[in-house]
């Protein structure tokens, strides 16, 4: 764990809330002058704490009306099996999240689709054909009550 102080935490909180802010805006919001704020942001970036900036889009306004959680069990648990599966699943544009898990299933995959017809085609044409897939279980999200990328700093 990297050593960060309360000023770093304030910078990170502000940046998480609005990644488009300039260093000047961040400095103003946390009560720090621009130069020290800029140095801290640079250090946090160099340390890999700040990984980048992103834009969050309204998926529904863009026609992606459904989210499906797909749990996948592989036939084999060897390193090569996992690597082949991971390389293939990461190439599917509709896949937003891939998580390696302990338990009954090996992977949890979050998929965003326009509708259930879109998911059916994706399942039939890509997901079931992923290397090493043994079993698939899917759940459709009815509503997303909270979605955030922010950490509780």
Rosetta constraint file for C-alpha pairs under 8 A:
AtomPair CA 2 CA 47 HARMONIC 7.77 0.50
AtomPair CA 4 CA 8 HARMONIC 5.70 0.50
AtomPair CA 4 CA 9 HARMONIC 6.94 0.50
AtomPair CA 5 CA 9 HARMONIC 6.35 0.50
AtomPair CA 6 CA 10 HARMONIC 6.18 0.50
AtomPair CA 7 CA 11 HARMONIC 6.26 0.50
AtomPair CA 7 CA 30 HARMONIC 7.82 0.50
AtomPair CA 8 CA 12 HARMONIC 6.16 0.50
AtomPair CA 8 CA 40 HARMONIC 6.98 0.50
AtomPair CA 9 CA 13 HARMONIC 6.06 0.50
AtomPair CA 9 CA 153 HARMONIC 6.23 0.50
AtomPair CA 10 CA 14 HARMONIC 6.23 0.50
AtomPair CA 10 CA 30 HARMONIC 6.48 0.50
AtomPair CA 11 CA 15 HARMONIC 6.14 0.50
AtomPair CA 11 CA 26 HARMONIC 6.69 0.50
AtomPair CA 11 CA 27 HARMONIC 7.89 0.50
AtomPair CA 11 CA 30 HARMONIC 6.90 0.50
AtomPair CA 11 CA 37 HARMONIC 7.91 0.50
AtomPair CA 11 CA 41 HARMONIC 7.66 0.50
AtomPair CA 12 CA 16 HARMONIC 5.96 0.50
AtomPair CA 12 CA 153 HARMONIC 7.81 0.50
AtomPair CA 13 CA 17 HARMONIC 6.32 0.50
AtomPair CA 13 CA 153 HARMONIC 6.65 0.50
AtomPair CA 14 CA 18 HARMONIC 6.34 0.50
AtomPair CA 14 CA 19 HARMONIC 7.89 0.50
AtomPair CA 14 CA 26 HARMONIC 6.64 0.50
AtomPair CA 14 CA 29 HARMONIC 7.62 0.50
AtomPair CA 14 CA 30 HARMONIC 7.98 0.50
AtomPair CA 15 CA 19 HARMONIC 4.81 0.50
AtomPair CA 15 CA 20 HARMONIC 7.76 0.50
AtomPair CA 15 CA 21 HARMONIC 7.04 0.50
AtomPair CA 15 CA 26 HARMONIC 7.31 0.50
AtomPair CA 16 CA 149 HARMONIC 7.88 0.50
AtomPair CA 16 CA 150 HARMONIC 5.79 0.50
AtomPair CA 17 CA 150 HARMONIC 7.47 0.50
AtomPair CA 19 CA 53 HARMONIC 5.79 0.50
AtomPair CA 19 CA 54 HARMONIC 7.01 0.50
AtomPair CA 19 CA 55 HARMONIC 7.93 0.50
AtomPair CA 20 CA 53 HARMONIC 7.67 0.50
AtomPair CA 21 CA 25 HARMONIC 5.77 0.50
AtomPair CA 21 CA 26 HARMONIC 6.32 0.50
AtomPair CA 22 CA 26 HARMONIC 6.28 0.50
AtomPair CA 23 CA 27 HARMONIC 6.00 0.50
AtomPair CA 23 CA 34 HARMONIC 6.50 0.50
AtomPair CA 23 CA 37 HARMONIC 6.73 0.50
AtomPair CA 23 CA 38 HARMONIC 5.97 0.50
AtomPair CA 23 CA 41 HARMONIC 7.94 0.50
AtomPair CA 24 CA 28 HARMONIC 6.16 0.50
AtomPair CA 24 CA 33 HARMONIC 7.85 0.50
AtomPair CA 24 CA 34 HARMONIC 5.41 0.50
AtomPair CA 25 CA 29 HARMONIC 6.21 0.50
AtomPair CA 26 CA 30 HARMONIC 6.36 0.50
AtomPair CA 26 CA 37 HARMONIC 7.59 0.50
AtomPair CA 27 CA 31 HARMONIC 5.83 0.50
AtomPair CA 27 CA 32 HARMONIC 4.78 0.50
AtomPair CA 27 CA 33 HARMONIC 5.66 0.50
AtomPair CA 27 CA 34 HARMONIC 5.47 0.50
AtomPair CA 27 CA 37 HARMONIC 5.72 0.50
AtomPair CA 28 CA 32 HARMONIC 6.32 0.50
AtomPair CA 28 CA 33 HARMONIC 7.23 0.50
AtomPair CA 28 CA 34 HARMONIC 7.90 0.50
AtomPair CA 32 CA 36 HARMONIC 7.15 0.50
AtomPair CA 32 CA 37 HARMONIC 6.36 0.50
AtomPair CA 33 CA 37 HARMONIC 6.32 0.50
AtomPair CA 34 CA 38 HARMONIC 5.94 0.50
AtomPair CA 35 CA 39 HARMONIC 6.24 0.50
AtomPair CA 36 CA 40 HARMONIC 6.17 0.50
AtomPair CA 37 CA 41 HARMONIC 6.17 0.50
AtomPair CA 38 CA 42 HARMONIC 6.11 0.50
AtomPair CA 39 CA 43 HARMONIC 6.10 0.50
AtomPair CA 40 CA 44 HARMONIC 6.06 0.50
AtomPair CA 41 CA 45 HARMONIC 6.13 0.50
AtomPair CA 42 CA 46 HARMONIC 6.08 0.50
AtomPair CA 43 CA 47 HARMONIC 6.06 0.50
AtomPair CA 44 CA 48 HARMONIC 6.38 0.50
AtomPair CA 44 CA 49 HARMONIC 5.30 0.50
AtomPair CA 44 CA 50 HARMONIC 5.73 0.50
AtomPair CA 45 CA 49 HARMONIC 5.81 0.50
AtomPair CA 45 CA 50 HARMONIC 4.64 0.50
AtomPair CA 45 CA 51 HARMONIC 6.55 0.50
AtomPair CA 45 CA 52 HARMONIC 7.92 0.50
AtomPair CA 46 CA 50 HARMONIC 7.93 0.50
AtomPair CA 58 CA 62 HARMONIC 6.63 0.50
AtomPair CA 59 CA 63 HARMONIC 6.42 0.50
AtomPair CA 59 CA 64 HARMONIC 5.14 0.50
AtomPair CA 59 CA 65 HARMONIC 7.00 0.50
AtomPair CA 60 CA 64 HARMONIC 5.00 0.50
AtomPair CA 60 CA 65 HARMONIC 5.11 0.50
AtomPair CA 63 CA 114 HARMONIC 5.57 0.50
AtomPair CA 64 CA 112 HARMONIC 6.31 0.50
AtomPair CA 64 CA 113 HARMONIC 5.10 0.50
AtomPair CA 64 CA 114 HARMONIC 4.01 0.50
AtomPair CA 64 CA 115 HARMONIC 7.09 0.50
AtomPair CA 65 CA 112 HARMONIC 7.74 0.50
AtomPair CA 65 CA 113 HARMONIC 6.45 0.50
AtomPair CA 65 CA 114 HARMONIC 5.02 0.50
AtomPair CA 65 CA 115 HARMONIC 5.93 0.50
AtomPair CA 66 CA 112 HARMONIC 5.95 0.50
AtomPair CA 66 CA 113 HARMONIC 5.35 0.50
AtomPair CA 66 CA 114 HARMONIC 6.01 0.50
AtomPair CA 66 CA 115 HARMONIC 5.66 0.50
AtomPair CA 66 CA 116 HARMONIC 7.39 0.50
AtomPair CA 66 CA 140 HARMONIC 7.30 0.50
AtomPair CA 66 CA 141 HARMONIC 7.11 0.50
AtomPair CA 67 CA 110 HARMONIC 6.98 0.50
AtomPair CA 67 CA 111 HARMONIC 5.66 0.50
AtomPair CA 67 CA 112 HARMONIC 4.63 0.50
AtomPair CA 67 CA 113 HARMONIC 6.29 0.50
AtomPair CA 67 CA 140 HARMONIC 6.06 0.50
AtomPair CA 67 CA 141 HARMONIC 5.61 0.50
AtomPair CA 68 CA 110 HARMONIC 5.99 0.50
AtomPair CA 68 CA 111 HARMONIC 5.20 0.50
AtomPair CA 68 CA 112 HARMONIC 6.49 0.50
AtomPair CA 68 CA 113 HARMONIC 7.82 0.50
AtomPair CA 68 CA 119 HARMONIC 7.99 0.50
AtomPair CA 68 CA 138 HARMONIC 6.55 0.50
AtomPair CA 68 CA 139 HARMONIC 5.60 0.50
AtomPair CA 68 CA 140 HARMONIC 4.47 0.50
AtomPair CA 68 CA 141 HARMONIC 6.00 0.50
AtomPair CA 69 CA 108 HARMONIC 6.84 0.50
AtomPair CA 69 CA 109 HARMONIC 5.75 0.50
AtomPair CA 69 CA 110 HARMONIC 4.74 0.50
AtomPair CA 69 CA 111 HARMONIC 6.29 0.50
AtomPair CA 69 CA 138 HARMONIC 5.60 0.50
AtomPair CA 69 CA 139 HARMONIC 5.18 0.50
AtomPair CA 69 CA 140 HARMONIC 6.34 0.50
AtomPair CA 69 CA 141 HARMONIC 7.38 0.50
AtomPair CA 70 CA 108 HARMONIC 5.80 0.50
AtomPair CA 70 CA 109 HARMONIC 5.00 0.50
AtomPair CA 70 CA 110 HARMONIC 6.32 0.50
AtomPair CA 70 CA 111 HARMONIC 7.38 0.50
AtomPair CA 70 CA 136 HARMONIC 6.74 0.50
AtomPair CA 70 CA 137 HARMONIC 5.73 0.50
AtomPair CA 70 CA 138 HARMONIC 4.38 0.50
AtomPair CA 70 CA 139 HARMONIC 6.51 0.50
AtomPair CA 71 CA 105 HARMONIC 6.07 0.50
AtomPair CA 71 CA 106 HARMONIC 7.39 0.50
AtomPair CA 71 CA 107 HARMONIC 5.65 0.50
AtomPair CA 71 CA 108 HARMONIC 4.58 0.50
AtomPair CA 71 CA 109 HARMONIC 6.22 0.50
AtomPair CA 71 CA 136 HARMONIC 5.69 0.50
AtomPair CA 71 CA 137 HARMONIC 5.12 0.50
AtomPair CA 71 CA 138 HARMONIC 6.21 0.50
AtomPair CA 72 CA 105 HARMONIC 5.58 0.50
AtomPair CA 72 CA 106 HARMONIC 5.88 0.50
AtomPair CA 72 CA 107 HARMONIC 5.14 0.50
AtomPair CA 72 CA 108 HARMONIC 6.47 0.50
AtomPair CA 72 CA 109 HARMONIC 7.76 0.50
AtomPair CA 72 CA 133 HARMONIC 6.79 0.50
AtomPair CA 72 CA 134 HARMONIC 7.46 0.50
AtomPair CA 72 CA 135 HARMONIC 5.76 0.50
AtomPair CA 72 CA 136 HARMONIC 4.70 0.50
AtomPair CA 72 CA 137 HARMONIC 6.59 0.50
AtomPair CA 73 CA 104 HARMONIC 7.48 0.50
AtomPair CA 73 CA 105 HARMONIC 4.66 0.50
AtomPair CA 73 CA 106 HARMONIC 4.98 0.50
AtomPair CA 73 CA 107 HARMONIC 6.70 0.50
AtomPair CA 73 CA 133 HARMONIC 6.19 0.50
AtomPair CA 73 CA 134 HARMONIC 5.54 0.50
AtomPair CA 73 CA 135 HARMONIC 5.00 0.50
AtomPair CA 73 CA 136 HARMONIC 6.48 0.50
AtomPair CA 74 CA 81 HARMONIC 7.93 0.50
AtomPair CA 74 CA 105 HARMONIC 7.90 0.50
AtomPair CA 74 CA 106 HARMONIC 6.61 0.50
AtomPair CA 74 CA 132 HARMONIC 5.21 0.50
AtomPair CA 74 CA 133 HARMONIC 4.62 0.50
AtomPair CA 74 CA 134 HARMONIC 4.88 0.50
AtomPair CA 74 CA 135 HARMONIC 6.83 0.50
AtomPair CA 75 CA 132 HARMONIC 5.44 0.50
AtomPair CA 75 CA 133 HARMONIC 6.07 0.50
AtomPair CA 75 CA 134 HARMONIC 4.88 0.50
AtomPair CA 76 CA 81 HARMONIC 6.26 0.50
AtomPair CA 76 CA 132 HARMONIC 6.78 0.50
AtomPair CA 77 CA 81 HARMONIC 6.32 0.50
AtomPair CA 77 CA 82 HARMONIC 6.68 0.50
AtomPair CA 78 CA 82 HARMONIC 6.45 0.50
AtomPair CA 79 CA 83 HARMONIC 6.17 0.50
AtomPair CA 80 CA 84 HARMONIC 6.06 0.50
AtomPair CA 81 CA 85 HARMONIC 6.18 0.50
AtomPair CA 81 CA 131 HARMONIC 7.42 0.50
AtomPair CA 81 CA 132 HARMONIC 6.40 0.50
AtomPair CA 82 CA 86 HARMONIC 5.99 0.50
AtomPair CA 83 CA 87 HARMONIC 6.06 0.50
AtomPair CA 84 CA 88 HARMONIC 6.29 0.50
AtomPair CA 84 CA 131 HARMONIC 6.29 0.50
AtomPair CA 85 CA 89 HARMONIC 6.07 0.50
AtomPair CA 85 CA 130 HARMONIC 6.23 0.50
AtomPair CA 85 CA 131 HARMONIC 5.20 0.50
AtomPair CA 85 CA 132 HARMONIC 6.63 0.50
AtomPair CA 85 CA 133 HARMONIC 8.00 0.50
AtomPair CA 86 CA 90 HARMONIC 6.02 0.50
AtomPair CA 87 CA 91 HARMONIC 6.83 0.50
AtomPair CA 88 CA 92 HARMONIC 7.34 0.50
AtomPair CA 88 CA 130 HARMONIC 6.44 0.50
AtomPair CA 88 CA 131 HARMONIC 7.39 0.50
AtomPair CA 89 CA 95 HARMONIC 7.44 0.50
AtomPair CA 89 CA 98 HARMONIC 7.94 0.50
AtomPair CA 89 CA 127 HARMONIC 7.69 0.50
AtomPair CA 89 CA 130 HARMONIC 6.88 0.50
AtomPair CA 90 CA 95 HARMONIC 7.07 0.50
AtomPair CA 90 CA 98 HARMONIC 7.64 0.50
AtomPair CA 92 CA 126 HARMONIC 7.94 0.50
AtomPair CA 94 CA 111 HARMONIC 5.43 0.50
AtomPair CA 94 CA 112 HARMONIC 5.33 0.50
AtomPair CA 94 CA 113 HARMONIC 6.51 0.50
AtomPair CA 95 CA 109 HARMONIC 6.80 0.50
AtomPair CA 95 CA 110 HARMONIC 5.87 0.50
AtomPair CA 95 CA 111 HARMONIC 4.50 0.50
AtomPair CA 95 CA 112 HARMONIC 6.55 0.50
AtomPair CA 96 CA 109 HARMONIC 7.49 0.50
AtomPair CA 96 CA 110 HARMONIC 5.52 0.50
AtomPair CA 96 CA 111 HARMONIC 5.75 0.50
AtomPair CA 96 CA 112 HARMONIC 6.92 0.50
AtomPair CA 97 CA 108 HARMONIC 7.82 0.50
AtomPair CA 97 CA 109 HARMONIC 5.52 0.50
AtomPair CA 97 CA 110 HARMONIC 4.96 0.50
AtomPair CA 97 CA 111 HARMONIC 7.33 0.50
AtomPair CA 98 CA 107 HARMONIC 6.75 0.50
AtomPair CA 98 CA 108 HARMONIC 5.88 0.50
AtomPair CA 98 CA 109 HARMONIC 4.62 0.50
AtomPair CA 98 CA 110 HARMONIC 6.66 0.50
AtomPair CA 99 CA 107 HARMONIC 5.41 0.50
AtomPair CA 99 CA 108 HARMONIC 5.04 0.50
AtomPair CA 99 CA 109 HARMONIC 6.34 0.50
AtomPair CA 100 CA 106 HARMONIC 5.82 0.50
AtomPair CA 100 CA 107 HARMONIC 4.62 0.50
AtomPair CA 100 CA 108 HARMONIC 6.57 0.50
AtomPair CA 101 CA 105 HARMONIC 6.74 0.50
AtomPair CA 101 CA 106 HARMONIC 5.11 0.50
AtomPair CA 101 CA 107 HARMONIC 5.47 0.50
AtomPair CA 101 CA 108 HARMONIC 6.93 0.50
AtomPair CA 102 CA 106 HARMONIC 6.35 0.50
AtomPair CA 113 CA 118 HARMONIC 5.94 0.50
AtomPair CA 113 CA 119 HARMONIC 5.96 0.50
AtomPair CA 114 CA 118 HARMONIC 5.95 0.50
AtomPair CA 114 CA 119 HARMONIC 7.74 0.50
AtomPair CA 115 CA 119 HARMONIC 6.46 0.50
AtomPair CA 116 CA 120 HARMONIC 5.97 0.50
AtomPair CA 117 CA 121 HARMONIC 6.27 0.50
AtomPair CA 118 CA 122 HARMONIC 6.18 0.50
AtomPair CA 119 CA 123 HARMONIC 5.94 0.50
AtomPair CA 120 CA 124 HARMONIC 6.05 0.50
AtomPair CA 121 CA 125 HARMONIC 5.75 0.50
AtomPair CA 121 CA 126 HARMONIC 7.95 0.50
AtomPair CA 122 CA 126 HARMONIC 5.43 0.50
AtomPair CA 122 CA 127 HARMONIC 6.36 0.50
AtomPair CA 123 CA 127 HARMONIC 4.68 0.50
AtomPair CA 123 CA 128 HARMONIC 5.88 0.50
AtomPair CA 124 CA 128 HARMONIC 6.02 0.50
AtomPair CA 124 CA 129 HARMONIC 7.69 0.50
AtomPair CA 125 CA 129 HARMONIC 6.83 0.50
AtomPair CA 126 CA 130 HARMONIC 6.39 0.50
AtomPair CA 128 CA 133 HARMONIC 6.61 0.50
AtomPair CA 128 CA 136 HARMONIC 7.83 0.50
AtomPair CA 129 CA 133 HARMONIC 7.33 0.50
